[in-house]
Every structure is written in structure tokens, then in C-alpha cells.
Amino acid sequence: MAFGRKMTRTFGPVAAALLGAAALAAATCTAPSAQRATGAVAEAVERALDSGAGSFDHSAWDGLLRDGTSGGLVDYAAMSARRAELDAYLARVAEADLGALERAELMAFLINAYNALTVVAILDHPGVASIREIDGVWTDLEWTVGGQSLTLDNIEHNVLRPFFRDPRIHFAVNCASLSCAPLPRWALSGADLEAQLEERSRAFLTDPANVSLEGGRLRLSRYFDWYGSDFTASGWAPRAESIPAFIARYAADEVRAAVEEDPGIAFDFADYDWSLNTVDALSTDGGRGSVAPDLVVASLVPQADSEELGFLARLVTWLRETAAALGWLGPFFYGLVYALLALLFVPGSALTIAAGLTFGLGLGALTVFVAANVAAALSFLIARYVLRDRVEKLLAGRPALRAIDRAVETQGWRIVFLTRLSPVFPFSAQNYFYGLTGATFYQYVAASLVGMLPGTLLYVYIGAAGAEVAEASGGAASWGQTALLVAGLLATAAVVILVTRVARRELEKALAEVETETAPDSPRP
């Protein structure tokens, strides 16, 4: 793969790790910040909050929810059959005077509008398996709401969150996915809004799919990763000093007791299932939380014009989400896919960083270390016994390889070890190349086991430290603990850079010695 060759030629170990981190960041779902709308929208909302006294009748939406939802999921066929009623309701939503509504009425109005428009977006794109298959569904599709032209993101992130500053909003808006807050069988109303928001919060946070206690740690919905500060920041209400403390107000007795016993209880985040929240999912996908096979396939087969970084980002996202969904089998699955991708010349930097982000430093390093060495051994054997001619053609025309080949004949495992510490060409290419040299399989495996360890630790450390920083930012970890981990990362990076430089010098020296030994004698005058 050209991408892997270009990366190794251009960047050193640290820069390559940063590029891998960039690919991982591209793959990670990040939430928009709460930024107040400006202009006419802001004026209408502020007028409503200052002096609004009006109400809005949501009985039509209430009837559609009562007949078109089940267990928090949506019967899109039923909604489609009553599309005329839905369109009539949204026509009234479009004509409403946003600035005339009373505060609670305005909040209920915007949440109901968001949910109804999300249903329409799905109905307008029949056959999608996920709302994310609709281009620009949150950012580009505009709707008229209360006389204002708004996108779904505008409603949630530019009006609801910044103007109302109520974290319970996250448990009321629905994004048409299995891991979203489920739709109730009733519409919100200004008169009952407080009780309804409390009910929605309790329903969401008592669901084990969103909050559970596993091995003394809390496993939480990604909402608390993406919007962590909404639950703890000053000025938001209701709020708490920490995410566990907020959850304890609504969660099951077991979770509440665990938080009371240990207010600083550790937590991590569950996989987020973007599969469509259709009632059909109960029979076809095994219920909430399963991974839709068609989405997995789509994530592995990029569009013809996709950039390699885009492909790598989607690949990392799918691998992380699938491994997380498999529980204790996740590391085994991750390692298997990692090894297969290494055989296919997929660059491993982003995959290695993602392992640290997914499993932490210890388990992440073990997973990658085993997988990378298995891939190295298999590549060696394939090159030597199965595809020798093809590999020779693939690696032909590389003078550095010819020099290393000659060096292996005289210095054996030492050269393998030095190239692992200071790679002069991509990891996957090394694996196949050594199968063509005179290195014995046991020399190669032993030198690879030791030589790949420093780089593996550094890349995994980057992912683990990044995860810790993200958790500390959301209140899920202490900054003291995070500072220690980051300090360890910097120390590890310094050691690896030093070792790499020493190894590079030793490798250059060894190759120079080989060139001198094999050069023909100079002609006599």
C-alpha cells in the first residue's frame, strides 16, 4: 500500500505516531459544542425566554408516537402510512411564532420538532440502515421551525443546549439510532415538561445498556463521553460535581450504592450502536446494542474516490466498536484483525494507537505485541514457502534491501534486531523481505520479539494517554492520574527516540562494514 511506504519514508517514529493519532481522531465521533445561535433565531428565543406566554398543541405528534413506536423504537412503516398527518403537524411547527412561546413550551416544542423531523429524514430516505448514511442530515438539511430555517444541529446545539442548559435534553432528543435515548409513546408538553424530563432521565439511566456496573467500574453511554461537561459544569441544571454523582440520582439501586460507597468510582464508555432504531431491529439484529452487519461491511469497503486516510479512519472506528461489543473476546478479535491487516500491508500505527485507546496500556500492548509478532511470523513463512516469486518482484529495486540482505548473511539476528528498532522500510515489507534472506526463522522471530517491543509500547501509550486525557476532560478521571500517565508517555517517547537513533547509527555502521567487505579490490596502478 503506497500510503504505508510514503509514511515511513517521510516521517520518523514520533511523527508517524502522530499521523496515526490524526487518523484515529478522524475516526472518533466528536460532538458539536453548545454555541448560541445568533441573529433572528437568537432574538426569537430570547424574546420567548423573557416574555413568552404562549403554548402549542402537540396532540397530533402525540397520536403518531402512541401508534408508531414500541419499546422506544419506531415503526417507520406505520409512520409512513400516516405521513400526511406528520406533514400537517410539521406545517404547524413551521408556522408557529417561536418568540411567543413560554419557556417550558418552547423547550418542549423544540424537542418534539427535532424528533419529528428526524423521523421525516428517515422516511425521506427509505432503505437506510443508519441515519449516518444520509449525507448532511444534521448539518445541511434545513427545516422551517417556528418561522426560522434550522438544521437538526442548530436545534440541539445552537438553541436547546446553550439557551436552556439542561443536561436532561440528551435523554429526550432522539437521533434514530439504537443507542439513542428512546422515543416515548407520548409527546412532551410545556405543562408536564419537568416531570417528563425526569422520567426520561430515569428511564435512560436505569437501562443496563446505558449504565451498568461491571467489575467495580461503571460502563456508561457515550453521551457522557461526548457531552460530559453538560452534566457537571456550573450554570447547567440539574448538575452534579461528577458524572457518577449525576447518574446516581436516577440510576438503579446497585449503581447508586456503588457511587455512594466510592464517589470517585472509575468508569468507561460502551460502544455506540448507530443502527436504525426501527422496530424491525428487535428481530433482525438481536435487539439494542448489536452491530449491524451491513454497516460493518460498508465501513470496510470505502467508496472508490475515498482517500486512504478516510479508509483508515473508518477501519479503526469499526475495529474499535466491534471489539468493544464483543466484551472479553474483544482483544482476541482485535488481535486477529490486526494480524490479517498487517499481512495486507495496512499501516499499523493507527491500529496500534487505537488498541491503547480501546484497551488501555497493559492489555492494549499485549494485544498488539502478540498480533504483530504473529503477523511477522506468518509473513516470513509466506514469503519463503508460498509466494516467493511475487514477493521478490514486489520488493525488487530497493538498494537498501539488497544491502540488508548481504548483512544478514554475515551478522544474522543482529541486523533483524536493529531494523526492528530503526525501521528503514515499512513493518509489513520487512516481514515479507526477511523470508527471502538467509535469516533462519528462529533468528528472525527472536529478534523481532525484542526489537518491536519499544515501538509497540510507544504507540499504545499514545492511545492510552489520549483516552485518559479525554476522560479527565469529561470528569471521568483525575487530572493527577492523567498527568502521571502523560509524563510516562513523554519518558517512553524519549527513551524510544534515543534507542532508535542509536540503532540507526549501528545499522548504518553494520551496512557500511558489509559494503566494504564485499566491494571488489581496487585496481592496481
C-alpha positions in Angstrom: 0.0 0.0 0.0 1.6 3.3 -1.1 0.3 5.1 2.0 2.4 3.0 4.3 5.6 3.4 2.2 5.2 7.1 2.0 4.6 7.5 5.7 7.8 5.6 6.6 9.9 7.4 4.1 8.8 10.9 5.2 8.3 10.7 9.0 10.3 9.4 11.9 8.8 7.2 14.6 7.2 10.1 16.6 5.8 11.8 13.5 4.4 8.5 12.3 2.7 8.0 15.6 1.2 11.5 15.4 -0.1 10.7 11.9 -1.7 7.6 13.3 -3.3 9.6 16.0 -4.7 12.0 13.4 -6.2 9.1 11.6 -7.7 7.9 14.9 -9.1 11.3 15.7 -10.7 11.4 12.3 -12.4 8.1 13.1 -13.6 9.2 16.5 -17.1 10.6 16.8 -17.0 14.0 18.5 -20.0 16.1 19.5 -20.6 19.7 18.4 -20.1 22.3 21.2 -23.0 24.2 22.6 -22.8 27.6 20.8 -25.6 30.1 21.0 -27.4 30.9 17.8 -27.2 34.5 16.6 -29.3 36.8 14.5 -33.1 36.3 14.1 -33.1 32.9 15.8 -31.4 34.2 18.9 -33.7 37.2 19.1 -36.8 35.0 18.9 -35.6 32.6 21.6 -34.5 35.4 23.9 -37.9 37.1 23.4 -39.6 33.8 24.4 -37.4 33.4 27.4 -38.1 37.0 28.5 -41.8 37.3 28.0 -43.2 34.4 26.1 -46.6 33.1 27.4 -48.0 31.1 24.5 -48.4 27.3 24.2 -48.5 24.8 21.3 -50.8 21.8 20.7 -48.7 18.6 20.1 -51.7 16.2 20.2 -51.1 15.2 16.5 -47.5 14.2 17.3 -48.6 12.5 20.5 -51.0 10.3 18.5 -48.3 9.4 16.0 -46.0 8.4 18.8 -48.6 6.3 20.5 -49.4 4.3 17.4 -45.9 4.4 15.7 -43.5 3.5 18.4 -42.9 0.4 20.5 -40.3 -0.1 23.2 -38.6 3.2 22.3 -38.2 2.1 18.7 -40.0 3.4 15.7 -42.4 1.6 13.3 -41.4 3.6 10.2 -43.9 1.7 8.1 -46.7 3.0 10.4 -45.3 6.5 10.3 -45.1 6.3 6.5 -48.7 5.3 6.3 -49.7 8.4 8.3 -47.2 10.7 6.5 -50.0 13.2 5.8 -50.7 13.7 9.5 -47.0 14.1 10.2 -46.6 16.6 7.4 -49.6 18.6 8.7 -48.1 18.7 12.2 -44.8 19.9 10.9 -46.5 22.5 8.8 -48.0 23.9 12.0 -44.5 23.7 13.6 -43.1 25.8 10.7 -45.7 28.5 11.1 -45.5 28.8 14.9 -44.2 32.0 16.5 -41.1 30.9 18.2 -40.8 34.1 20.2 -44.3 33.9 21.7 -43.9 30.6 23.5 -43.5 30.3 27.2 -40.1 28.9 28.3 -41.2 25.3 29.0 -43.4 25.3 26.0 -40.5 26.4 23.8 -38.3 23.7 25.1 -40.9 21.0 24.6 -41.7 22.5 21.1 -38.1 22.3 20.0 -37.5 18.7 21.3 -40.7 17.5 19.7 -39.8 19.2 16.4 -36.3 17.7 16.5 -37.7 14.2 17.0 -40.4 14.6 14.4 -38.0 16.0 11.8 -35.6 13.0 12.5 -38.4 10.6 11.6 -39.1 12.5 8.4 -35.5 12.4 7.4 -35.6 8.6 7.7 -38.9 8.4 5.8 -37.4 10.6 3.0 -34.5 8.1 2.7 -36.1 4.6 2.6 -33.8 1.7 2.9 -31.1 3.3 5.0 -29.6 1.1 7.8 -28.3 4.1 9.7 -29.1 7.8 9.9 -25.5 8.4 9.2 -26.0 7.1 5.6 -27.9 10.4 5.0 -25.4 13.0 3.8 -25.6 16.2 5.9 -28.6 15.0 7.9 -27.6 17.1 10.9 -25.7 19.9 9.4 -27.0 20.6 5.8 -30.7 19.6 5.7 -32.7 22.7 6.7 -36.2 22.8 8.1 -38.6 25.6 9.0 -39.2 25.6 12.7 -41.1 28.5 14.3 -40.6 30.7 11.3 -36.8 30.1 11.4 -34.7 28.0 9.0 -32.8 25.5 11.1 -30.8 22.3 10.8 -31.1 19.5 13.4 -27.7 20.6 14.8 -29.0 24.1 15.1 -32.0 23.0 17.1 -29.9 20.9 19.5 -26.5 22.5 19.8 -27.3 26.2 19.0 -30.7 26.6 20.8 -31.6 23.8 23.2 -28.3 23.2 24.9 -26.8 26.7 25.1 -30.1 28.6 25.9 -31.7 26.1 28.3 -28.5 24.4 29.8 -30.4 21.4 30.9 -28.5 18.1 30.6 -31.7 16.1 30.5 -32.2 17.3 27.0 -29.9 14.4 25.9 -32.4 11.9 27.3 -35.3 13.4 25.3 -33.9 14.1 21.8 -33.7 11.1 19.5 -31.2 10.5 16.7 -32.9 7.5 15.1 -30.3 5.0 16.4 -30.4 2.1 18.7 -28.1 3.7 21.3 -30.0 7.0 21.3 -32.4 7.9 24.1 -35.6 6.0 23.1 -38.7 7.7 21.9 -41.6 7.6 24.4 -45.1 6.9 23.3 -46.1 10.5 24.1 -45.2 14.0 23.1 -43.6 16.4 25.5 -45.7 19.3 26.7 -44.9 22.6 28.5 -47.3 21.9 31.3 -45.7 18.5 32.1 -42.2 19.1 31.0 -40.4 18.9 34.3 -41.9 15.5 35.2 -41.4 14.2 31.7 -37.7 15.1 31.7 -37.2 13.4 35.0 -39.0 10.3 33.7 -36.8 10.3 30.5 -33.7 10.6 32.6 -34.7 7.8 34.9 -35.7 5.6 32.0 -32.4 6.1 30.2 -30.1 5.8 33.2 -31.7 2.7 34.7 -31.3 0.9 31.4 -28.3 -1.5 31.7 -27.5 -0.7 28.0 -26.7 2.8 29.1 -25.4 2.4 32.7 -24.1 -0.8 34.2 -21.7 -1.9 37.0 -19.0 -4.3 35.7 -16.1 -5.4 37.8 -16.3 -2.4 40.2 -16.4 0.1 37.3 -19.3 1.9 35.7 -19.9 1.3 32.0 -21.7 4.3 30.6 -23.4 5.6 27.4 -21.2 7.6 25.1 -23.4 10.6 25.9 -21.2 11.0 29.0 -18.1 10.9 26.8 -19.4 13.4 24.2 -21.3 15.8 26.5 -19.5 15.2 29.8 -19.4 18.8 30.9 -23.1 19.3 30.3 -23.7 17.2 33.5 -21.1 18.9 35.7 -20.5 22.4 34.5 -21.5 25.4 36.5 -24.7 27.1 35.1 -26.3 23.9 34.0 -29.2 22.5 36.0 -29.7 19.9 37.2 -26.0 19.2 37.6 -23.6 17.4 39.9 -20.0 17.6 40.9 -19.1 14.5 38.9 -20.7 12.3 36.2 -21.1 9.3 38.7 -22.9 11.7 41.1 -25.3 12.9 38.4 -26.0 9.3 37.3 -26.6 8.2 40.9 -29.7 10.5 41.1 -31.5 8.4 38.6 -29.8 5.0 38.3 -30.7 1.6 39.7 -30.1 0.9 43.4 -27.0 -1.1 42.7 -25.3 1.7 40.8 -26.4 4.3 43.3 -24.9 2.2 46.2 -21.7 1.8 44.3 -21.3 5.5 43.8 -22.2 6.3 47.4 -19.5 3.9 48.6 -16.9 5.2 46.1 -17.7 8.7 44.8 -14.6 8.6 42.6 -15.6 5.3 41.0 -13.9 4.7 37.7 -15.9 4.4 34.5 -15.5 3.8 30.8 -17.9 4.1 27.9 -19.9 1.5 26.0 -19.9 1.1 22.2 -22.5 3.3 20.5 -24.7 1.5 18.0 -25.8 3.7 15.1 -28.1 1.1 13.6 -31.5 2.4 12.7 -34.0 2.4 15.6 -36.6 0.5 13.7 -38.9 -2.0 15.4 -37.6 -4.5 12.9 -34.2 -4.4 14.7 -35.7 -6.4 17.6 -35.9 -9.4 15.2 -33.2 -8.8 12.7 -30.3 -7.5 14.9 -31.0 -9.2 18.2 -32.1 -6.1 20.0 -30.4 -2.9 21.1 -26.7 -2.9 21.2 -26.0 -5.4 18.4 -23.7 -4.5 15.4 -25.5 -4.2 12.1 -23.7 -6.4 9.6 -24.3 -4.1 6.7 -22.7 -1.2 8.5 -19.7 -3.3 9.2 -19.3 -4.2 5.5 -19.9 -0.6 4.5 -17.1 0.5 6.9 -14.7 -2.0 5.4 -15.4 -1.1 1.7 -14.7 2.6 1.1 -16.1 4.5 -1.8 -13.9 4.4 -4.9 -12.9 8.0 -4.5 -12.2 7.8 -0.8 -8.8 8.9 0.5 -6.6 6.3 2.2 -6.8 8.3 5.5 -10.6 8.2 5.3 -10.5 4.5 4.8 -8.1 4.0 7.7 -10.3 6.2 9.9 -13.4 4.1 9.1 -11.4 0.9 9.6 -10.2 2.0 13.0 -13.7 3.0 14.1 -15.2 -0.3 13.0 -12.5 -2.3 14.7 -12.8 -0.5 18.0 -16.6 -0.6 18.1 -16.7 -4.3 17.1 -14.0 -5.3 19.7 -15.8 -3.3 22.4 -19.1 -5.0 21.6 -17.5 -8.5 22.0 -16.6 -7.9 25.6 -13.8 -10.2 26.9 -13.4 -11.6 23.4 -12.7 -8.1 22.1 -8.9 -8.3 22.4 -8.7 -11.7 20.6 -10.8 -10.3 17.8 -8.8 -7.1 17.6 -5.5 -9.1 17.5 -6.8 -11.4 14.8 -7.9 -8.5 12.5 -4.7 -6.6 13.3 -2.6 -9.6 12.1 -4.7 -10.0 8.9 -4.4 -6.3 8.1 -0.6 -6.4 8.6 -0.4 -9.2 6.1 -2.2 -6.9 3.6 0.2 -4.0 4.1 -2.2 -1.9 6.0 -0.1 0.6 8.2 -0.3 -0.4 11.8 0.3 2.9 13.5 -3.3 4.0 13.8 -4.3 0.4 14.7 -1.7 0.3 17.5 -2.7 3.7 18.9 -6.4 2.6 18.8 -5.5 -0.5 20.8 -4.3 1.7 23.6 -7.4 3.9 23.3 -9.6 0.8 23.4 -8.0 -1.5 26.0 -5.6 0.7 27.9 -1.8 0.4 28.2 -1.4 -3.1 29.6 -4.0 -5.1 27.6 -3.5 -2.9 24.5 0.2 -3.5 24.4 -0.2 -7.3 25.0 -2.8 -7.5 22.2 -0.7 -5.6 19.7 2.6 -7.4 20.7 1.1 -10.8 20.1 -0.7 -9.9 16.9 2.2 -8.1 15.4 4.6 -11.0 16.1 2.1 -13.5 14.7 1.8 -11.4 11.5 5.6 -11.1 11.3 6.0 -14.9 11.6 3.3 -15.6 9.0 4.6 -13.1 6.5 8.1 -14.6 6.8 6.7 -18.1 6.1 4.5 -17.0 3.2 7.4 -15.2 1.6 9.7 -18.1 2.0 7.5 -21.0 1.0 4.3 -19.8 -0.7 4.7 -16.6 -2.7 8.4 -16.2 -3.1 8.4 -15.0 -6.8 5.7 -12.5 -6.2 7.3 -11.0 -3.1 10.7 -10.8 -4.9 9.0 -8.7 -7.6 7.2 -6.6 -5.1 10.4 -5.7 -3.2 12.7 -5.5 -6.2 14.6 -2.3 -6.9 15.3 -1.4 -3.3 19.0 -0.9 -2.8 18.6 -0.7 1.0 17.1 -4.2 1.0 20.0 -5.6 -1.0 22.4 -4.2 1.5 20.5 -5.6 4.4 20.3 -9.0 2.7 24.1 -9.1 2.4 24.3 -8.0 6.1 22.0 -10.8 7.2 24.3 -13.4 5.7 27.2 -12.3 7.9 25.5 -10.9 11.0 22.2 -12.7 11.2 19.8 -11.8 14.0 21.7 -8.6 14.9 20.6 -7.0 11.6 17.0 -8.1 12.1 17.0 -6.7 15.6 18.4 -3.3 14.5 16.0 -2.9 11.6 13.1 -3.6 14.1 14.4 -0.9 16.4 15.1 1.6 13.5 12.9 0.5 10.5 14.3 1.6 7.1 11.1 0.4 5.4 7.6 -0.4 6.4 6.8 -3.1 9.0 4.9 -5.3 6.6 7.5 -5.1 3.9 10.2 -6.1 6.5 8.1 -9.1 7.4 8.0 -10.4 3.9 11.5 -9.4 3.0 13.2 -11.4 5.7 11.6 -14.5 4.3 13.7 -14.0 1.2 17.0 -13.7 3.1 19.3 -16.2 4.7 17.9 -15.5 8.2 16.6 -18.5 10.0 13.1 -18.5 11.2 14.1 -18.7 14.8 16.6 -15.9 14.5 14.0 -13.7 12.9 11.3 -14.4 15.4 13.5 -13.9 18.4 15.0 -10.7 17.1 11.5 -9.4 16.2 10.1 -10.2 19.6 12.6 -7.9 21.3 13.1 -5.3 18.6 9.4 -4.5 18.1 8.6 -4.0 21.8 9.8 -0.4 22.3 7.8 0.9 19.3 4.7 -1.1 20.3 4.8 0.4 23.8 5.1 4.0 22.5 2.2 3.7 20.0 -0.1 2.0 22.6 1.0 4.5 25.2 -0.2 7.4 22.9 -3.6 5.8 22.6 -3.9 5.1 26.4 -2.8 8.6 27.3 -5.2 10.1 24.8 -8.1 8.2 26.3 -7.1 9.2 29.8 -6.9 12.9 28.8 -10.4 12.6 27.3 -11.8 11.0 30.4 -10.2 13.7 32.6 -11.7 16.4 30.4 -15.2 14.9 31.0 -14.7 14.3 34.7 -14.2 10.6 34.4 -10.6 10.6 35.7 -8.5 12.7 38.0 -6.1 15.1 36.4 -3.4 14.0 38.8 -3.6 10.4 37.5 -3.7 11.7 33.9 -0.6 13.9 34.4 1.3 10.8 35.6 0.3 8.8 32.6 1.2 11.7 30.2 4.6 12.1 32.0 5.2 8.3 31.5 4.3 8.7 27.8 6.9 11.5 27.4 9.5 9.5 29.2 8.8 6.5 27.0 8.9 8.6 23.8 12.3 10.0 24.9 13.7 6.5 25.5 12.4 5.2 22.2 13.8 8.1 20.3 17.2 7.6 21.9 17.2 3.9 21.2 16.1 4.5 17.7 18.9 6.9 17.0 21.5 4.5 18.5 20.0 1.6 16.5 20.1 3.7 13.3 23.8 4.5 13.7 24.6 0.9 14.5 22.7 -0.3 11.4 24.4 2.2 9.1 27.7 1.1 10.6 27.0 -2.6 10.0 25.8 -2.0 6.5 28.9 0.1 5.7 31.1 -2.7 7.0 29.3 -5.2 4.8 29.7 -2.9 1.7 33.4 -2.7 2.4 33.9 -6.4 2.9 32.0 -7.3 -0.3 33.4 -4.5 -2.5 36.0 -5.7 -5.2 39.6 -4.8 -4.7 40.7 -1.5 -6.2 42.7 -1.9 -9.4 46.5 -1.6 -9.1 48.1 1.3 -10.9 
